Amino acid sequence: MSYAVGIDLGTTYTVVACVKDGEAQALENEAGEYLIPSVVSFLPSGEVQVGHAAKQRRLLDPKSTIYSIKRLIGRAWNSADVQEACKRFPFELREGPGQGSLVVARGESYTLPEISAYVLRKALATATQALQGPVTRAVITVPANFNDLQRAATKVAGRVAGLDVVQILNEPTAAALAYGYGRGTDERIAIFDFGGGTFDITILNLSGNVFEVIATAGNTFLGGDDLDWSISERMAEAFLRQHRYDPHTDPTAMERLRIAAETLKIKLSSQSNGFIEVADVATGAGGRAMHFAYSMARHELNLLVDPMLDSAFEVCERALSAANLTPTLLDQVILVGGTTRIPRVRERVTDYFSRVPLDSVHAEEVVALGAAIQAMNITDSVAPSYLEDKSEESLPATSVLAGNQRASLDFPLLSRASTQRSMGDPISESPYTMHVDLPNVVTRNPAQISAAPTLEPLRIPTPPIPFHSPHAPDPLPPPSSAFGLPSLPALSPLSSVPPPLRRSSPNVAALLASPSIAPLLDPSRGRGEGSSAAGNPNSFLPFAPIDTSHSRPVLLDVTPLSLCVETVGGYCDVLVAKNTPVPCEQTRIFVTAQTNQTTVRVRVAQGESKYFEDNTHLGEVHLVGLPQALRGEVTIAVTFSIDAEGIIHVRAYDPSTGNEAQARLQLIGLSTEQEANHLRSRQELQTLV
């Protein structure tokens, strides 16, 4: 049989998990390691190393060893974050087609999704070996605050790696699924997700098996990598004082210090003082090897962590404000991401939310485990003998479920074999009996979302002219028709302009087949040294094994960023505001900005600035062949639709002629299916070691 897996594609580490024989577990390699460093090294032989071996090559060949690419994927070359990365990384970055970024290793150029695909191939190989069977499908997680380009680029990376990506799932939603799936609780929780490269805060309502995101906010360039960088800069200053040699002039020397900085950070998470020695950091006069010893106290680490946490709590304030909540109104706070293992992080999170956060499940596993549960829920990746027919169910309001299988499984969903993890957390098991429904993805108003096929944008040889919106500032004298738009033809499907679709409150009683059932987390499982689970009054409480059934999980998410189009004067007209429930669709009418204008370019961006250029430019749709008329007399309807994965579809429509351009937005740096197929073919020619 073929398995479906959940993959947490992280900035620094990647984890793959699967539900197998009734157990959701992080999958290990032959050495018993489940954390896969998200590092790719190109060898002189032409082979490609990924994972732990590649991470070691950062010490030997930093110019050909690529890491932390997740922070840059889907970002334009001229963005401030990419330009800052060019200064930090020892490997070469350069501009690619379509404003994308490329990395260069051993004379070859690689797109960022292609680098991520190597990491996914390693995860795929780990899963295939652990499961002793083929793996073809995956749910891949992304930060909740990822924009459309970043989500689409991640999906491309999965395809290049040879995976059928059945869903792109937000990391906090995956963590909530691992926490609440099958518990039947009714509570409001916050997911505090502080990883290696990104920070997210997501607030959800859990009502039985309905997981509804209320608000989300984040910073996709804030994480443990920045702390490693700060520590390594302090080391570099000490090295310069000690040896009168600036390690910044030597990429290999700085890589040795940065890896040592990460090791020191981990030490200080479990002890009050840390000491590290690094041999052969650099070579001095006469070939003399320069060694380095460095010590740091935890209070010094806290001084570096605190400014990062200040930024994180500013993000929390935005999310809470959007949800009309205060920190004390939350029922639970769940820690996710490796950076939350730092004691100072847990201390300040406790102070901010006025409650001890939950950390009973390993913070670096929980996202992959939730993704694995969702992969099981939307595929038939359990053994065929477990399947039995079930009549199709429907949900109230406009939600639909496309699947109709049911599986009866006896399993502890979040237990694993009784072994020691590489991070030192002891394991225990607790058997429960559950009946689990296997749904496909939940969508709302699917006909609106999928009625039109996705096409490439129309290409036109002449420079297009921007158009005017009555909703944005206009530096030109507006025509009268801009204030009183002409009525659309009766036959036009866009004869009325609806407001953004809002999700109605779910009918929990109808959605849930039963009340609460056993928790999915084993309360006796600690996380090794430094774990606060043992004395945590908010840790998961033990339940007696039970035998019951529950409904399919319903995941209701929001869009993390506002969607807008460019209008005259370089302003933005917002069509879908951030934190709008998805799926959704919105249409707005625009008028031409010049007399006899026959061409319109609809430029689309994501972000919160009123100025278009300050936001993330996603792509554009071209509409040609408009009838010649006076300024403001030709109307154009522009529709955004956002699917359940947060992927945006855009179309522009001239109601008077029926002329329509319809497109999935162009991907920065990788714009066609043909290119993706080419990259996949190139990957297949390279041996992964």
C-alpha positions in Angstrom: 0.0 0.0 0.0 1.0 3.6 -0.4 1.3 5.9 2.6 0.5 9.5 3.2 2.7 11.5 5.6 2.8 14.8 7.3 5.9 16.9 6.8 6.9 19.9 8.9 9.3 21.6 6.4 11.2 23.7 8.9 13.9 26.5 8.5 16.5 24.6 10.5 14.9 21.1 10.9 12.4 19.0 9.1 10.2 16.3 10.6 8.2 13.6 8.8 5.4 11.7 10.6 2.7 9.2 9.7 -0.2 7.3 11.2 0.7 3.7 10.9 -0.9 0.7 12.7 -3.0 3.2 14.6 -0.2 5.3 15.9 0.9 8.8 14.9 4.6 9.0 15.2 7.6 11.0 14.0 9.6 8.7 11.7 13.2 8.0 12.4 16.2 7.1 10.2 18.5 4.1 10.8 20.4 6.0 13.5 17.2 6.7 15.5 17.1 10.4 14.5 13.9 12.1 13.6 15.1 15.7 13.2 16.4 16.2 9.7 18.6 19.3 9.4 17.2 21.4 6.5 20.7 21.6 5.0 21.7 20.7 1.4 25.4 20.3 0.4 26.6 19.8 -3.2 29.6 17.5 -3.3 32.5 17.6 -5.9 31.4 14.2 -7.1 28.0 15.6 -8.2 26.2 13.8 -5.4 23.9 15.8 -3.0 24.0 15.4 0.8 21.0 16.3 2.9 20.5 16.3 6.6 23.1 15.6 9.3 26.0 14.9 7.0 25.2 18.1 5.0 25.2 20.1 8.3 28.7 18.9 9.1 29.9 20.1 5.7 29.1 23.6 6.7 32.4 23.4 8.5 34.3 22.1 5.4 32.6 23.6 2.4 30.3 26.5 3.4 30.1 28.0 -0.1 28.5 24.8 -1.5 26.3 24.1 1.6 22.8 25.7 1.6 20.6 26.2 4.7 17.8 28.4 6.1 16.3 28.7 2.6 12.7 28.7 4.0 13.2 32.3 5.1 13.7 33.4 1.5 11.3 31.2 -0.5 8.7 33.2 -2.3 10.5 36.5 -1.7 11.5 38.9 -4.4 15.2 39.4 -5.0 15.1 43.1 -4.2 13.3 42.6 -0.9 15.0 43.8 2.3 15.0 40.3 3.8 16.8 38.7 0.8 19.3 41.5 0.6 20.1 41.0 4.3 20.5 37.3 3.8 23.0 38.0 1.1 25.2 39.6 3.7 24.8 36.7 6.2 25.1 33.6 4.2 28.5 32.2 3.0 27.0 30.7 -0.2 26.2 32.8 -3.2 22.7 34.2 -3.9 21.8 36.0 -7.2 18.8 37.3 -9.0 16.9 34.9 -11.1 14.0 35.1 -13.6 10.8 36.9 -12.5 12.5 38.7 -9.6 13.2 35.4 -8.0 16.3 34.4 -6.0 18.8 31.7 -7.0 21.5 30.0 -5.0 24.8 29.1 -6.8 26.8 26.0 -5.8 29.7 24.6 -7.8 28.8 26.7 -10.8 25.2 25.5 -11.0 22.2 27.7 -10.2 19.2 26.3 -8.2 15.8 27.8 -7.4 14.8 28.0 -3.8 11.9 25.5 -4.2 14.4 23.2 -5.8 16.6 23.4 -2.6 13.6 22.7 -0.5 12.7 19.7 -2.7 16.1 18.1 -1.8 15.1 18.3 1.9 11.7 16.9 1.1 13.3 14.0 -0.8 15.3 13.2 2.3 12.1 13.3 4.4 10.5 11.0 1.8 13.5 8.6 1.9 13.3 8.5 5.7 9.6 7.8 5.6 9.9 5.1 2.9 12.6 3.3 4.9 10.7 3.6 8.2 7.4 2.5 6.8 8.8 -0.2 4.5 6.5 0.9 1.8 6.0 3.6 -0.9 5.1 7.2 0.2 3.4 9.2 -2.5 1.2 11.8 -0.8 1.9 14.4 1.9 0.4 17.3 3.9 3.2 19.9 4.1 3.0 22.6 6.7 3.9 26.3 6.4 3.9 29.3 8.8 0.5 30.8 9.2 1.8 34.2 8.0 3.2 32.8 4.7 1.9 34.8 1.7 0.5 33.2 -1.5 3.9 33.1 -3.2 5.5 31.3 -0.3 2.7 28.8 -0.1 2.7 28.1 -3.8 6.5 27.8 -3.9 6.3 25.2 -1.1 3.7 23.2 -3.1 6.0 23.4 -6.1 8.9 22.1 -4.0 6.7 19.1 -3.0 5.9 18.4 -6.7 9.6 18.6 -7.6 10.4 16.2 -4.9 8.0 13.7 -6.4 5.2 14.1 -3.9 1.5 14.6 -4.4 0.9 17.5 -2.0 -2.7 16.9 -0.9 -2.8 20.0 1.3 -0.7 23.0 2.4 -1.6 23.3 6.1 -0.8 26.1 8.5 1.7 25.0 11.2 -0.4 26.4 14.2 -3.5 24.7 12.9 -1.5 21.4 12.6 -0.4 21.8 16.2 -3.9 22.5 17.4 -5.1 19.4 15.5 -2.4 17.3 17.4 -3.6 18.8 20.6 -7.3 18.7 20.3 -8.2 16.0 17.8 -10.7 13.7 19.4 -10.7 15.4 22.8 -14.1 17.0 22.2 -13.2 20.1 24.2 -14.8 23.6 24.0 -12.0 26.1 24.6 -10.1 29.0 23.1 -6.4 28.4 22.7 -3.3 30.2 21.4 -0.5 28.5 19.5 2.8 30.3 20.2 5.0 29.0 17.4 8.6 30.2 17.7 10.8 28.2 15.3 14.2 28.5 13.7 13.2 31.1 11.1 9.7 32.3 11.8 7.3 33.3 14.5 3.5 32.9 14.5 0.7 33.4 17.0 -2.6 31.9 16.1 -5.8 32.0 18.1 -8.3 29.3 17.7 -11.7 28.2 19.0 -11.9 24.5 19.6 -15.5 23.2 19.7 -15.6 19.5 19.7 -13.9 18.6 16.4 -14.2 22.0 14.8 -10.9 23.9 14.7 -11.7 27.5 13.9 -9.0 30.1 13.5 -10.1 33.5 14.9 -7.0 35.5 14.1 -3.3 35.0 13.2 -0.2 37.2 12.9 3.4 36.6 12.5 6.9 37.5 11.4 8.5 35.3 8.8 12.0 36.6 9.6 12.2 36.1 13.3 13.4 32.9 14.9 16.2 30.9 16.4 18.5 31.5 13.5 18.6 35.2 14.6 19.7 34.2 18.1 22.4 31.9 16.7 23.6 34.9 14.6 23.7 37.2 17.7 25.7 34.7 19.7 28.1 34.1 16.8 28.7 37.8 16.5 29.7 38.0 20.1 32.0 35.1 19.5 33.5 36.8 16.5 34.3 39.9 18.6 35.9 37.8 21.3 37.9 35.9 18.6 39.1 39.2 17.2 40.3 40.4 20.6 42.0 37.0 21.3 43.7 36.4 18.0 43.7 39.9 16.3 42.0 38.1 13.4 38.6 39.0 12.0 36.7 35.8 11.3 34.2 37.8 9.1 36.9 37.7 6.4 36.8 33.9 6.3 33.4 32.2 5.5 34.6 28.9 6.9 35.6 30.5 10.2 32.2 32.2 10.6 30.4 29.0 9.8 32.4 27.2 12.6 31.4 29.9 15.0 27.7 29.9 14.0 27.5 26.1 14.5 29.2 26.5 17.8 26.7 29.3 18.7 23.8 26.9 18.1 25.5 24.2 20.3 26.0 26.8 23.1 22.4 27.9 22.9 21.2 24.3 23.4 23.6 23.9 26.3 22.2 27.0 28.0 18.7 25.7 27.6 19.4 23.1 30.3 22.2 24.6 32.3 23.0 28.0 33.8 26.5 28.3 32.3 27.9 27.0 29.0 31.4 26.5 27.7 32.5 25.5 24.2 35.8 24.9 22.5 36.3 25.1 18.7 39.4 23.8 17.1 40.9 25.1 13.9 38.6 28.1 13.5 41.0 29.7 11.2 44.6 29.5 10.0 47.0 32.3 11.0 50.5 33.4 10.0 52.8 30.5 9.1 49.9 28.1 9.0 49.2 28.3 12.7 45.8 26.9 13.7 43.8 29.3 15.8 41.6 27.6 18.4 38.8 29.2 20.3 37.2 28.8 23.7 34.2 30.7 24.8 31.8 30.7 27.8 28.4 32.3 28.3 26.0 32.5 31.2 22.3 32.0 30.8 21.6 35.5 31.9 23.7 36.7 29.0 21.7 34.6 26.6 18.5 36.1 28.1 19.7 39.6 27.2 19.9 38.4 23.5 16.5 36.6 23.7 14.5 39.4 25.3 14.5 41.8 22.2 13.3 38.9 20.1 10.5 38.2 22.5 9.6 41.9 22.6 9.1 41.7 18.9 7.1 38.4 19.2 4.8 39.9 21.8 4.1 42.9 19.6 2.9 40.3 17.0 0.8 38.7 19.7 -0.8 42.1 20.5 -1.9 42.4 16.8 -3.5 39.0 16.8 -5.3 39.5 20.1 -6.5 42.9 19.0 -7.9 41.3 15.8 -9.7 38.7 17.9 -10.9 41.3 20.4 -9.3 39.4 23.2 -6.8 39.9 26.0 -4.1 37.4 27.0 -5.9 36.4 30.1 -9.1 35.4 28.2 -7.4 32.4 26.7 -8.0 28.9 28.1 -4.7 27.4 27.0 -1.4 28.4 25.4 0.5 25.8 23.4 4.3 26.1 22.7 5.5 25.0 19.3 8.9 25.3 17.7 12.5 24.6 18.9 13.1 28.1 20.2 10.4 27.6 22.8 12.7 25.1 24.6 14.7 28.1 25.9 13.7 28.6 29.5 13.5 32.4 29.1 10.9 32.0 26.4 8.7 29.8 28.6 9.2 32.3 31.5 8.1 35.3 29.5 5.2 33.5 27.8 4.0 32.5 31.2 4.1 36.1 32.4 2.5 37.5 29.2 -0.5 35.1 29.2 -0.7 34.7 33.0 -0.7 30.9 32.7 1.8 28.1 32.4 1.9 27.1 28.7 1.4 23.5 27.6 4.5 21.7 26.4 3.8 18.0 27.0 4.4 17.1 23.4 7.9 17.7 22.0 7.7 21.2 20.4 9.6 20.1 17.4 7.4 17.1 16.7 3.9 18.4 17.3 3.4 20.2 13.9 4.4 17.1 11.9 2.2 14.9 14.1 -0.8 17.1 13.4 0.0 17.1 9.7 0.2 13.3 9.8 -3.3 13.2 11.4 -4.6 15.5 8.7 -3.0 13.4 6.0 -4.8 10.3 7.4 -8.0 12.3 7.5 -8.0 13.4 3.9 -6.5 10.2 2.2 -7.1 6.5 2.3 -3.6 5.8 3.6 -4.7 3.3 6.3 -4.7 -0.4 5.6 -7.5 -1.5 3.3 -8.7 -4.1 5.7 -9.8 -1.3 8.1 -12.0 0.4 5.6 -15.7 0.1 5.5 -18.4 1.9 3.5 -20.3 4.7 5.0 -23.0 6.9 3.6 -21.9 10.4 2.7 -22.4 13.0 5.4 -23.1 16.7 5.0 -22.5 19.7 7.2 -24.8 22.6 8.0 -24.4 26.2 6.5 -22.4 25.7 3.2 -19.6 23.3 4.3 -19.2 20.0 2.5 -17.1 16.9 3.0 -16.0 15.0 -0.1 -14.9 11.8 1.5 -17.1 8.9 2.7 -14.8 6.3 4.3 -14.7 5.3 7.9 -11.9 3.5 9.7 -12.1 1.7 13.0 -8.7 1.9 14.6 -7.4 0.9 18.0 -4.5 3.3 18.7 -2.8 5.8 20.9 -2.6 8.6 18.3 0.4 10.3 19.7 2.5 7.5 21.3 5.6 6.0 19.9 8.1 3.1 20.5 9.7 3.1 23.9 13.1 4.5 22.9 15.2 7.6 23.8 15.0 10.5 21.3 18.0 12.4 20.2 16.8 15.4 22.3 16.5 13.2 25.4 12.8 12.9 26.0 11.5 9.7 27.7 8.7 7.9 26.0 5.7 6.1 27.4 2.5 4.6 25.9 -1.2 4.8 26.7 -3.6 2.7 24.6 -7.0 4.1 23.6 -9.7 2.7 21.3 -11.1 5.2 18.8 -13.2 5.2 15.7 -11.8 7.7 13.2 -13.6 9.2 10.2 -11.4 9.9 7.2 -12.6 13.0 5.3 -11.2 14.9 2.4 -10.6 18.6 2.7 -13.4 20.7 4.0 -14.4 23.5 1.7 -17.1 26.1 1.7 -18.9 27.1 -1.5 -16.7 24.9 -3.6 -18.5 25.8 -6.8 -17.3 29.4 -6.4 -13.8 28.4 -5.8 -13.3 25.8 -8.5 -15.7 26.8 -11.2 -13.0 28.3 -13.4 -9.8 26.6 -14.5 -6.5 28.3 -13.7 -4.6 29.7 -16.7 -1.4 31.5 -17.4 -1.8 35.3 -17.5 -2.3 36.8 -20.9 0.9 38.3 -22.4 0.6 41.6 -24.2 3.4 43.4 -26.1 2.5 47.0 -25.2 2.9 48.6 -21.8 -0.4 48.3 -19.9 -2.1 51.2 -18.3 -3.3 51.1 -14.7 -6.9 51.5 -13.9 -8.9 53.6 -11.5 -10.8 52.5 -8.4 -13.5 54.6 -6.8 -12.3 53.2 -3.4 -8.7 54.6 -3.5 -7.2 58.1 -3.5 -7.1 59.6 -7.0 -4.6 62.4 -7.9 -6.6 63.2 -11.0 -10.0 64.9 -11.2 -12.4 62.0 -11.0 -15.1 61.6 -13.7 -18.7 61.6 -12.6 -19.0 57.9 -13.7 -16.4 57.0 -11.0 -18.9 57.9 -8.3 -22.0 56.5 -10.0 -21.0 53.3 -11.8 -23.3 52.2 -14.6 -25.5 49.2 -14.0 -24.1 45.9 -15.3 -26.0 43.9 -18.0 -28.7 41.6 -16.7 -27.0 38.6 -18.1 -23.7 39.3 -16.4 -22.8 36.9 -13.6 -21.3 39.9 -11.8 -24.4 42.0 -11.8 -24.1 42.4 -8.0 -21.0 42.9 -6.0 -21.2 40.8 -2.8 -19.2 41.6 0.4 -16.5 39.2 1.4 -18.0 35.8 2.3 -17.9 35.4 6.1 -18.0 32.0 7.7 -21.2 31.4 9.7 -20.9 30.0 13.2 -20.7 26.2 12.9 -23.5 24.1 14.3 -21.4 22.1 16.7 -24.2 19.8 17.8 -24.8 18.8 14.2 -21.1 18.5 13.5 -20.1 16.3 16.4 -21.2 12.7 16.6 -20.3 12.4 20.3 -19.1 14.4 23.3 -15.5 14.4 24.5 -13.3 11.3 24.2 -9.8 10.4 25.3 -7.0 12.9 25.0 -4.4 12.3 22.3 -1.4 13.2 24.4 0.2 11.0 27.0 0.6 13.0 30.2 3.4 10.8 31.5 5.6 11.8 28.5 8.2 14.4 29.4 10.6 16.2 27.1 13.8 15.4 28.9 15.9 17.8 30.9 14.4 21.2 31.2 10.8 20.0 30.7 8.2 21.8 32.7 5.5 19.2 32.0 5.9 17.3 35.3 4.9 20.2 37.6 2.7 22.0 35.1 -0.9 22.3 36.3 -2.0 22.9 32.7 -0.4 19.7 31.4 -2.8 17.1 29.9 -4.7 15.1 32.5 -5.0 11.3 32.3 -8.2 9.8 31.1 -9.3 6.2 31.3 -9.2 4.2 28.0 -12.6 4.5 26.3 -14.2 3.2 23.2 -16.2 5.8 21.3 -16.4 7.6 17.9 -16.2 11.2 16.8 -16.8 13.3 13.8 -14.4 14.3 11.1 -12.2 17.2 12.0 -13.4 20.5 10.4 -10.6 23.0 9.9 -11.6 26.6 9.4 -8.8 29.0 8.7 -8.3 32.7 7.8 -6.2 34.6 5.4 -3.1 36.1 7.2 -2.6 39.1 5.0 -4.8 41.6 3.1 -5.2 41.2 -0.6 -5.2 44.3 -2.8 -4.9 45.6 -6.3 -3.0 48.7 -7.5 -4.9 51.8 -8.5 -3.9 55.1 -10.0 -1.3 56.9 -8.0 0.3 53.7 -6.7 -2.3 53.1 -4.0 -3.8 49.8 -2.8 -7.5 49.0 -2.9 -8.1 46.2 -0.4 -10.4 43.5 -1.6 -10.0 40.9 1.1 -8.9 42.0 4.5 -6.5 40.0 6.7 -8.1 37.5 9.0 -11.0 37.0 6.7 -12.2 33.3 6.9 -11.3 31.1 3.9 -12.4 29.9 1.5 -13.9 33.2 0.3 -14.5 35.2 -2.8 -14.8 39.0 -3.4 -15.6 41.0 -6.5 -15.1 44.7 -7.0 -16.0 47.0 -10.0 -13.4 49.3 -11.4 -13.4 51.8 -14.3 -10.8 52.8 -16.8 -8.5 55.7 -15.9 -7.9 57.1 -19.5 -10.0 57.9 -22.5 -9.8 55.2 -25.2 -8.0 52.8 -22.9 -8.1 49.3 -24.4 -5.7 47.5 -22.1 -5.8 46.9 -18.3 -3.2 45.4 -16.1 -4.4 44.2 -12.7 -1.4 44.1 -10.4 -2.0 42.1 -7.2 -0.2 42.4 -3.9 -0.5 41.2 -0.3 0.2 43.3 2.7 -1.1 46.0 5.0 0.4 49.2 3.5 -1.8 51.6 1.6 1.0 52.0 -0.9 1.3 49.2 -3.4 5.1 49.0 -3.7 5.4 48.5 0.1 3.5 45.3 -0.1 4.4 41.9 -1.6 3.8 41.9 -5.3 2.2 38.6 -6.1 1.5 38.8 -9.9 -0.8 40.3 -12.4 -3.7 39.6 -14.8 -3.9 41.3 -18.2 -7.2 42.2 -19.8 -7.0 43.4 -23.5 -9.5 44.4 -26.2 -11.5 46.8 -24.1 -13.9 49.0 -26.2 -12.7 52.5 -26.7 -14.7 55.0 -24.6 -14.4 58.0 -22.4 -12.5 57.7 -19.1 -14.7 56.0 -16.5 -17.2 54.6 -19.0 -15.7 51.1 -19.3 -16.1 48.9 -16.2 -14.0 46.0 -15.1 -14.9 43.5 -12.4 -12.0 42.0 -10.5 -12.6 38.8 -8.4 -10.3 37.3 -5.8 -11.0 33.8 -4.6 -9.0 32.1 -1.9 -9.1 28.4 -1.4 -8.9 26.4 1.8 -5.1 26.3 1.5 -4.7 30.0 1.3 -3.9 29.9 -2.4 -5.3 32.9 -4.4 -7.0 32.8 -7.7 -7.7 36.0 -9.6 -9.8 36.9 -12.6 -10.7 40.2 -14.4 -13.9 40.5 -16.3 -15.3 43.2 -18.7 -19.1 42.8 -18.2 -20.0 44.7 -21.4 -18.1 42.3 -23.8 -17.7 39.1 -21.8 -13.9 39.4 -22.3 -12.2 37.7 -19.3 -8.7 37.0 -18.2 -8.4 34.3 -15.6 -5.2 33.1 -13.8 -3.5 31.6 -10.9 -1.0 34.2 -9.9 2.5 33.9 -11.3 5.1 32.5 -8.9 8.2 34.6 -8.4 11.2 32.6 -9.6 9.2 29.6 -10.9 6.2 30.4 -13.0 5.3 27.4 -15.2 4.5 23.8 -14.9 7.1 23.1 -17.6 9.8 24.5 -15.4 8.7 22.5 -12.5 8.8 19.3 -14.5 12.3 20.3 -15.7 13.5 20.7 -12.1 12.0 17.4 -11.2 13.9 15.7 -14.0 17.1 17.3 -12.9 16.6 16.1 -9.4 16.0 12.5 -10.6 19.5 12.6 -12.2 21.2 13.5 -8.9 21.9 10.9 -6.2 20.9 11.8 -2.7 23.3 10.6 0.0 
